[in-house]
Amino acid sequence: MPQSKSSTILATKGDLAVRLAAGAGEIAAAQKLRYRVFYEELNARPDAGAAAARIDADRFDSFCDHLIVTDGSALVGTYRLLRQEVAEAHGGFYTQSEFDIAPLIAAHPNLRFLELGRSCVLKPFRTRPVVELLWQGIWNYVRHYRLDVMLGCASLEGTDPGRHAATLTFLAHNRAAPAEWRVRAHTHRYVEMNRLPATSIDAKAALKQLPPLIKGYLRLGCFIGEGAVIDEEFNTIDVLIVLPVSTIDARYFAHFGQPNG
């Protein structure tokens, strides 16, 4: 499933379609969309180069695959995908800058990891159908490359942990990764997630406050890493998502397709 001008459509829903970006022009369009959402809407802090070019870009973009969602001819969402063998050929995963994922990967030498990052959807399209379409595209990619584990940073808006105290506490108590999949934020960036007594948490209210993409991963059965990380540049609090294919509830395969289908 390489990038090409005839990039295959991975999934459709009505007028929406999801596929890999076909060439440099569509990758640039995805970078501009990321700038629009991250910096103009969500108050991320661009450096001088990003502000002048009005794009969100880093060294990873040139070797990642870029999933894009279109509504007709309009680009409305994007997600960046990085397979383990590609990451290892280019200096590692982006996530390693926030969470120490290296021991996890080393502990599973027979599994193939996929990093998910730079998730971005225009505000009018942040709905469950679009989230499900994104997931279907990612899932078809996972099936194509026979990948075993998905991971990546997922973000809560703002940099004040107190604002998200209930949600962070809920995630820490209810979705903490078991020992086999445990990952910890780097010590110098570690932010405590257990911020309130567990008995004081209204689970329904805490879930309601989560972004749609995190809710989607929770429905699929993801684990959450230990500790959060404040990303000052992007004006977010990041948590680590770890989603082994082996732990996904089988009932989802009837809709999205079997892992090795």
Summary of the structure (lengths in Angstrom):
residues: 261
radius of gyration: 17.6
end to end distance: 15.2
largest distance: 53.6
contacts: 824
relative contact order: 0.15
helix: 43%
strand: 26%
